[in-house]
Amino acid sequence: MQPAGASAPAISHMRHYRVAPAALLMSLTCVAVYAALPTFWQVSTETEFLRGEFENLSIDSYGRLTLGPTTTTLHESSAPFLWTVIAATDGGFYAGTGNDGQVYRIDASGKADVFFDAEELEVHALATAPNGALYVGTSPDGKIYRVDGPGKSSVFFDPADKYIWSLAVDRTGNVFAATGDKGVIYKISPDGKGAPFYQTKATHAMTLAFDREGRLLAGTESPGRVFQIDAAGKPFVLLDSGYGEIHKLRVHPDGSIFAAAVRGRAASGSATSMDNDASTTAGDATPTASVSVSTEITAIAIVDSSPATNPTGSARTPVGPGAGAIFRIDTDGASEMVWESREDTPYDIAFDGQRDVLVGTGNKGKIYRLSGDPYRPTLVTRANAEQVTTLATDRNGRMIFATSNPGKIFRLGSDRAERGTYVSDVRDAQTVATWGTVRWSAMTPSGTRVDVSTRSGNTKTPDETWSDWSSAYSSADGTQISSPRARYLQWRAVLVASRGTAPLLTSVTTAYLPRNLRPRVSSITIHPPGTVFQRQFPVDPEIAGFEGDTPDRRALARAQGTSSGVSLGRRTYQKGLLTFAWRADDDNRDTLSYEVHYRLEGDTAWKPLKQGVTDPLVVWDTTSVPNGRYVIRVTASDAPSNSVSTALTGSLESTTFDVDNAPPAIVVGQTRRQGNVTLVAFEVKDADSAVQKAEYSLDGDRWITIYPRDGIADSRIEQFELRLDADTGARGVIVRATDALNNVTSTDVAVPSGSNSR
């Protein structure tokens, strides 16, 4: 069983910089096989920081890393999924699980006992009755049980529906059940008698809540809508989200409604979604209590910000929705999207103080805090699990959260952690590299510190073969990396607080010099003889009086990748010219130059054709060489980006091709009469290429093809026979021959009087 939207998030690439400040070059003393220009790996945005692993740290949308709230493990379950958790009256919790269909009773210390064991596999919904009994909704072949204590249970309501997704109890003790896969909401009286209350016309009714006036709220899947239903069962759509599913509804103390929308389950009607729901009681318009979880960040000017989530509070309907979003519906009915993520799927919502919103997500186990006006996200913590399925509070108002994969319950503290650790993702230098300096930007109030260290190795995943973590580097302005040369690099930052004050890390930059790799010429294209291309008019005109590429052009060329190519303009024809184009690659993203040589087939000596070529294209005037079969060789060099001692070359030879600028010869043979037909035999010869075709014309009229005697023109000598009949004495006969390289010749044919063409 996997969560909805459980596909791996798409992660954007970190930025690359190819510059060469003098101070850094002095620190990169390298041998002759290393490239001349260093690469800078910078981590400074939320997206980039989120690619790493961290403990007791928070990240805001500006990419600022600081100490977060403490997180302690309260309970570790043997069940892989904890679908729903609700508070018990004695300060403990009830937890519904899968795939064993059990309900655990967990006390305040984390000790757990099986409270109820259902025949079904999943417990997605729990709710408490006014008298303290527990309602349990199971799936598949859903039933609702009433559990009065360990070993004291009975079937309370057994609908025909397959799934029980959510339960809600109103002030008078009536139970409402959201079901699938027909999208029916049932109303069940305290004595267990129930009937359909509203048919949503959706595939699933997923989540239930009550607004401040006690009206029932329902979120559905396929389509993802929020309904408000009055006591008579009259519905009103508050939100049509554009997403596949409304997974959770929560009501804020001010009466506004928050909805967690997700992209939708992989297959409609399957029980494979990360679906859970906690209890909702009409007497409490805030089904999840508030808790103070604060990680205040000192203001600092940040130039670059590339958040992975949408921080704006602009109301809009998503086009091509991402993994999920949070919508707010105000008491006047107006709705707006307050958070959206391409990578994180929201599963539950809680409230932190008067305005802030906590969002539990998957599939990286993150909890976000939305604050400010408009809302901006801060990553509060990241659990050691794939999904945060439920956010709840204990009797003392302390926040707890449940996870799946694995199934655990954590307590989220209100105090800032004294120490937090961030481990970056692994940087692949593509080959063994020489490491340069590491530097970082941080605010470290008195007594606090940020310790940065590195390690390296030659396996993609760090293991025992990697080097140990280095000692903490001394200077944030730049310290030589001490880890050994290797292909992969990773850095670690440890943030340490002092007397309640925390440091703030905003960026880390490491430099390395990759081993210079040989450029490759991967293909050579020989265009048909005479085919040439007009040069395209430049989009960015050259600057008068300035030679070479501007910095912007060089940066654009690097950003476009490591492969060379050329944009060709309109095709034209120019006899005697031959166009060659090729493709070359350089894994170091070096600028390449080219040399082109040629030789006759059978010769061993190469002769230069063009040198210092910057475009992967050469046009050869073949009239400057004798006819024959030739081969060219293209050599790519990365010398423009490397020193003389480190530059490397790579070359490729073309297939053989013909150079032939001489026309074929037509030899007219015997002319003989056969009845009313005159037969003219002739031969076409070409010394260097195959005869392509022969044609004839009478008095310069249209040309008519003559086919060889063997039926195919494929050799340098071809025999033809022209058949003429009737009287052609007063008409001129012209024969024309063309070889494979478009050389043309023609001749007059003397035809005895008394013949006409046929």
N, C-alpha and C positions, 0 to 999 in steps of 0.2 A: 504494500500500500504506500503510495507516494503522494506528496502534497500537490495541491493545484499550483500550476505555474512553477513546477520544480525543475524546469530546464536551467542549465547553467547560465548565469548572467553574462550578457555580453559586456566585455570590459574594453574600454578604449585604451590605445597605446600611449605610453608616456612619451613626453617630448624629447627630441634629440637636439643637441647643439653641437655644431662643428666649428669651433673658434680656436684661436691659438694665442692666448695672452702670454707675454714673455715670462711671467713668474711661473706659470704652470709648465711651460716648456722646459724651464731650467730644472724642474723637479722630475721630469720624465726622461731620465737618462736611459737610453735604450740601445739595443744592438741593431745590426744592420737590417734585420728582417722585420722590423716594426714600422708601422705607418708613421707619416710625419705629423698628422693632425690628430689631436686627442678628441675623444667623445665625452660629453658631459651628460651624466644621468642625474636629473633633478626631480625630486619629489616635493611638491609644494601645494597641490590642490586636494580637495576632498576625494575626487576620483582616484588620484594616485595613492594617497594614504590608505584608502580602503582596500587596495590590493594586497596589503600586508596583514599580519596577524598582530593582535594587541590584547593586552590585559590591563584592566583598571584604567583605561584611557577613554577619552571622548574626543570626537572630531566634529567640528562645525562645518557649515557649508562654505566657509572661506578657506578651508584647509588648514585650520589651526588645531594643533594637538595639545591636549592638556590632561591632567589627572581627572578621572571620572569618579562616580560613586563606587563604593565597595560592593562587591558581589560575593555572596557566600552560598555554598550548596546546602540546601535544606534537606533534600531527599533525592536519592537515586533509585529509579524504578527499574524492575526487570522488564517491564513492558516498553517496547520501542516508541510508543506514541502515548502522550498525555493529551487527550483531545480537549478536555475542559476541567477547570478547577473552580470551586466556589468555596466561600468561607463557611465554616461551621460555627454554631453559637458558642462553643467552648474555647474558641481561639484557634482551633485546628482547621483542616480543610478536607473536602471531598474531592477526589480526582477520578475522572472517567478515562478509561484507557482503551487501547487496541494493541495487539490483535487478540487479546484474551477476554475481552468483554467484562472486565472487572471494575469495581469501584473501590478505591482505597480510602481509608480514613487515616489522615496524617495529623499527628498532634503538633503542638507548637515547637517541639524539639526535633521534629523530622521523622519520628518513629511512625511506621506505617503498618496497617493491618488490612486484610481484605474485608470490606464491609458488605459487599454484595458481589455475587458471581452470576452473570447472566448466561443464558444458553447462546445468545447471539455473540458475534465477534467484536462489536464496536459499541462503545458508550460515548455518544457525541453530545448528549444534553443532560443536564442536571438542574433541578430546581427544588427549593424547599417549600413545604406546605406551611400554612399559618401555625399549625400545631407542632412543627418541628420535624415532621416526617420528610423523607427524601423521595422525590420523583426522579426516575431514571429512564431516559429514552435510549433505546438500543437500535442497532442496525446490523446487517440487513434483516428483512422480514420483521420490520420494526414493531416493538411493543413498548408500552409505558408501564413501568413497575412502580409500586408504592412500597418503600422500605421503611419500616418502623424501628429497625435495629438489626444487629447482626443475626442472621437466620430468620428474620421476620419480614418476609416479602410476599407480595402477591401481584398478579397481573391487574393493573388498574384500568388500562384501556388497550385494546388490540385492534387497530385499524387494518384495512387491507393494504395500506401503503408499505413500500419497501424500506424507507428511511425515516427516522425521527431525527431531525436536525437541531431543533431548538424547542425549549419549553419556557413558558412564562405564566406566572400565577398572579391573578388580579387581587384587589382588596377583599373581595368576598370569597376567595378560595377557588374560583374557577381556574382551570388549567387550559392554556392554549398551546397547541402543538403544531409546529411547522414541519411539513413532511415532503417527501419526494417519492416517486418521480412523477407525480401528477400535480404537484404544487398546491396541495390542499392544506388549509389551515383549519384545525378542529378546535371546538370549544367543548370542554369536558367539565361537568359539574363535580363537586366534591365527592359525590357518591359513585363516580366512575361512568356516568352516562354521558356519551358524547355524540356529536354530529358535526358535519362540515359547517364551519362558520363563514368561510370565504374561499372561493375557487380563484386562485391568482392567475390562471391561464398561463403560468410559467411552468418550466420543467420541475423546479424545486423551489419550495419556500424554505429559505436558509436560516434566517435569524429573526428573532422577535424582541420587542421592547415595548415600554409604555411611555408616552410623552407626559408632560407635566400635568395635563388635564385627565390622565388615565386612559387616553385613547390608545388602541393597539397600533403598533408600528411593525411592519414586516418588510424584510429584504428578500429579493428573489434572485434566482439564477435562470438565465436564458428566457427573458432578458434580465439584465441587472437593474432592477427598479426598487424604489422605496415607496411603500404604501402607508397611508394613514387610514385606519378603519374605525368607524364609529361603533357604538354599542349595538346598532341595528345591523351591522355587517356591510354598511355602505362604504366603498373604498374611494380613496382619492390619491392619485399619484403625486408624491412630493418631489420625486427625482427620477429621471430616466438617464442613467449615468453614461451610457455608451459603452460600459464595460460588460463583461459576460456575467458577472456575479456580484451581488452585495453580500459580503461575507459576514459582516458584523455591524450592528447598530448600537450606539451608546448615546445617552441623553445627558447633556451638560447641566450643571445646576442652574444656569441661566435660561434653560429651556431649549436651547439650540440642539440640533440632532447631528451627530457625526456618523458617517457611514464609511466603512472600509470596502472599497470596490477592488475586485481582482479580475484578471483577464478571463478567468473561467476555467472550468475543469477540462481535462484532456478529452474526455468523452462524456457527453451528456448522459446523465442517469447512472453513471458508475460511482462507486463509493470510494474512489481513489483520491478525492480532493482532501486538502488539509482542512476539514470542516470540524468546527467545535462550537459549542455555545454554553455559556454559563447561565445561572438562574437570573430571572428578571421578575421583580415584584412591583405591582402597580403602586403600592404604598411608598416605594422609594423610586423617585424619578431619575435617580443617578445610580444605575445598576452597578457601576464600578466606582468605588470611593476614591477620593483624592488623596494624594500623598506628596510631600515636599521632597523632590529630588532635584537638587540644584547644583550645577557646576558652572558657576559664574566665570566668564572669561573677560579679562581686562581688554579694553579696546586697543586695537593696533591697526595701523594702516596697512592694508594688503592690496597690492596692485593687481595680482592675477587671481582669478577665481573661476573654477570650472566645476561647479557642483554636479553630482550625478543625479540629483533630484531637482524638481522644479520648485524653487523657493517662493515663487510669487503667489499671491492670493487671488490672482485674476480669475474671474468666473469664466469658464469655457467648457465646452464639451470636447473631450479628447478625440483626436483624429488618429486612428491607428494606435490604440492604447498600449501603454507599456505594461509592466508587471502588475501595477496596481496604483491606487490613488485614494486619498482621503477627501471626502466632501463634507461641507458644513451646510446644514439647512437651518436658517434663522427662523425665529418665531413668526415672522411675517411671511414665510414661505419662500423667500429668496435663497438660492443655493449657489455655492461656489466651490471650486476645487482648491483646497488649501495645501495639498502636497501630492506629488506624483513621482514615481520612480520607474525607470526602465529596467531595474535589476531586482528590486526588493518587493516581495509580495506582502501586503499588510494583512495580518490575521486577527489582531485585536487592538482595542483602543482603551486608554485610561486617561484620567485627568490629573494634572499636576498643578495645584494652586487654582487661582481664579481663571486663568486663561490657557496655560500651557497644556499641550496634548502629548501623551506618550503613545507611540505606535510600535507594536511588536510585529516583527517581519520574519520572513524566510527568503531565500534559502541559505543565508549566512548567519542566522541567529542574531540579527541586529535589533536594538531598541533605539528609536529616534525620539527626540523631544522637539516639538514644534512650538516656537515661541516668537514673540514680536508681532508687529503689525506692519506689513503682512507677515504671516508665519514664515519662519526660516528654520530649516532642520538642523539639529545637532545630533550626532551619533553619541548616545549616552553610554552604551556598553555593547559588548558583543559576547554572546554566550558561546560556550563550547558545545554547540549543538547546531543543527541545521535550521530548525524553525522555532520561533517563539510563538506558541499557540494561544496562550492565555495570559492576561494581565489582571491581577486581583490584589486586594488588600486584606490584611488580617484584622483582628478585632482592635488592635492598637494603631491601625492606620498605616502600617508598614507595607510597602509594596513587595509582592512576590510575583514571580512569573514562571510559567511552565513551558517546557520545551519538548520537542519530538526529534527523534534521530540524534541522540538517544533521549529517552524519557527522563527528565529531571525537573526538580523544582528548586528555584533559586530565590534568595531574599536580596532585594536591591536596597542598599543602605542609603541614608540621607547624607552621610558624611563623606567627604572627599577621601579617596585612597591616599595613603602616604607615599606609595611607590607604584609606578606603572611601567610596563615594558611594551615597546613596539618593535616588531621584527619585519623588515621590508620583504617584499617579494624578491625572487632570485633574478639577478640581472645576467642576461646571456650576452657575452661579448662576441659571440659567434666563433671565436678562436681564442687561443691562449693570449692573454693581454698583460701588459705592464700597467699596474695600478698607479694612479697619480695621487692627488690630494683629496681629502674629504673635508667639507666645511658645512656649517649649518647656521641657521638664523634662529635665535631663541631669545626669549625674555626670561631672565633668571633673577628674580628678587633675592635679596640677601638671605643666604642660608640654603637656597634651592640650587639644584644643578640638573644638567642634562649630560649624561654620559653616552657617548657614541663610540661604538666599536664595530669591527668588520670581521668577516671570515670569507674564505674562498675555497673552491673545489672544482673538480672536473666532471661531476655528475649533476644532472638537472635538478635532482632533489637532494638537499643536504643530508648527508649520512656520516657514518664514522670515518669515511675517507677524507672528509673536509678538514681544513685546518681548524684549530680551536679559535674561539673568539679572541680577538686581540685585546690588549689592555685599552682602557678608555683613552681616547685621543685628547690631547691637552688644549688645543686651540680651535675655537669655533671658526676662526678666520681662515683656516687651512692647515692641515697636518698630513704629512706623507702617509699613505696607507701602508701598513706593515704586513698585511696578508700576502702570502706567496702568489707568484704569477699563476694564473689558472684561467679557465674559460668563464666560470661563474663567480659572481660576487653577491654578498648579502651584507646589510648593515643592521645594527640594532641600536635603539635609543632607549635609555632608562631615565625616566623622569622621577625626581625625588623632591618631595615637598618639605617644608620646614615651618613648624608652628602654624599650620593651617594655610600657608601660602604656597601656591603651586607655580612651577615654571610653565612656559608656553613655547612650544616648538612649531615653527612655521614652514621650514624647508630644510632639506638635506641635499647636498650636491656632491657627487663623486665623479672623478675624472679617470679615464683610462685610455691607454694607447693600444688599440687592437693590433695584432700581428698583421702585417701587410699580406694580403692574399692576391694571388695572380689573377689578372683580368681574363675574361673568357670571351672569345668570339664564337658565338653559338650557331650562327647561320650566315650564309652569303646568298643573296638573290641576284641572278643574272637576268636582266630584263631583255625582252626581244630586241634584236638589232634595230637601231634607229629610234628606239623609244627613249624620249627624254621628258623631263618635267620642268615646268616653269617654277622659279623660286617664288614662294609665297610672300606677300607683302607683310612685313612684321607688324604684329599687334602693338608691340612696344617699340616705337621708332628709336633708332640709335641716337645718341647724344653727340652733337657736333663737337669736335675737338677732343672727344674722350675715346680712348681705345680700350678694348676688353669689355668684360661683363661688369655691370654694377653689382654691389652687394645684394640687392634685392633679387637680381636675376640668378646669382649664384645660389642664394638660399632657395629659390624656386626650383632650380635644377636639382638640388639635393632632395628637396621634398617630393619630387616627382618619382623618386625611386632610383634603383641602381642599374636599370637597363637603358641602353642608348637606343634611340630611334630618330627618325627624321620625318617631318611632315612634308609630303610631296604635293606640289601644286598641280595645275592642269597638265594633262598628258599631251605631248606633241611628238612630231616625227622629224628626225634629222638624219639623213643617210650618212653612214660611216661612223656614227657615234654609238657607243655601247655603255649602258648604265649598270653599275654595280651598287647594291645596297646591302648592308649587313647589320647584324644585331650583336651588341657586345654588353657584357655584364661585369660589374665589379662589386663584390660583397662589402668592400670598405666604403662604398659610395664615393670613390675617387673620381676626379675628372680625368677623362681619357683622351689621348691623341692616337693617331693611326698612321701607319705606313702601308703602302700597297706596292707589291712587286709582281712581276710576271715572268713567265718563261714559256718557251715552246715545249710542247709535249715531247718527251724524250730527252730534253736538255736537263742538266743538273744545276746550271748557274741561273740565279735569280737576278733580274734586272729591275731597277727602281722605276716605278710608274708615278707615284705621288708620295710625298713625305709631309709631315706636319699637318695632317688632315684633322680637322676638329669635328666635322659632321660625318656620320657613317654612310657616306655616299660619294662615289667617284664616277665621273663620265670620261670615257677613254675615246680619243680620236684614233680609231683603228686604221685609218689610212696612213698612219705614220709607221706601220710595221708591215712586213710581208704577210701574205695570206698563209694560213696554217691553223693548227689546233693548239690552243693556249690554255694555261692555268694561271690563276692569280692567287696571291697569298696576302691576307689582311692581318696585320700585326697591331694589336692594341697595347698601349703603354699607359701606365698610371703615373708617369713622370711628372705631369703637371701638379700632382698633389703630393709628391714624395721627393726626397733628395735623390741625387744621382746614385748613391750607394744602396738605397732601399727600393728604388723603382723596379717594378717587375713587368714582364710582357707576356702576352698570350697570343697565339696565332691560329689561323685556320686556312686551309687551302680549298679552293673551289673545285667543282667538277670541271672537266675539260669542255671547251667551247670553241666554235669555229670563228675565225676571222677571214672573211672573204669579201673583197671589194671589187672583184673582176667578174664581168658578166659571163654567162655560159656561151657556148658556140653552137650555131645551127649549121648542120651539114646536110644539104638537100641531095638526095640520091636519085634513083631511077624514077622516071615518070612513065607510066604505061597505061594503055587503054584496055578496058575490060567491058565489052559491050558498050552501053551508053554511059559508063562510069570511067572517070580518069582517076587513077591511084597515084598519089605523090608520096613517096617514102622519104623520111628525113630522120636525122639523128641529132639529139641534143647532148652536148658534153659539157661538164664543168670540172675543173681541176681540183676544187677545194670543198665543194658542198654539193648536196644532192639536188637534183633537178626537181623543182616543185610542181611546175605545170607548163603546158604549151597551149597556145590559142591561135586562131586565125581570124582574119577579117577580110571581107570583100569590099574594095573601094573605100576603106576606112570606116566602114559601118561597124556595128556592134561586134564585140569579140566573142568568139564561140570556142569553148574548151575542146581540146583534142586529147583523148585518153591514150596512154601508152599501150603498146601491143600486149604487155603482160598484165595490164589492168591497174597497176599501182605505180605512182611516181615516188621511188624511194632510193634511187641510186644516182651516181654521178654520170652515168651513161644510160639514156633511155631511147628506145626506138618508137617512132610514131608513123602513122599512115593516114594521110588526108584523102578523103573520098570526095570527088567532085563529079557532077554530072551535068548534061546539057551543054550549052555554049557559053564559055567564059572568056572567049577571046577578047571581048571589049572591056573586060573587068580586070582590076588588079587584085592579086592575092598576096596578103602579108601574113607571115608566120612570126609569132612572138613567143619567147621562152623566158621563164623566171626561175632562179634558183632559190634555195631555202633561205638565203640571206637577202632576198629581195633585189638582187642584181638582175637587170632586164636587158635583153637583146632582141632584135627583130631583123627580118630579111624578106626581100621580095621573092616570090616563087613564080617562075615562068611556067605557065600552063598552056599547052597547045590549044589552038582555037577549036571550038566544038564541044566544050565542056561547061557545065554549070555545077555549082556547089550543091552538095547534098548532105 
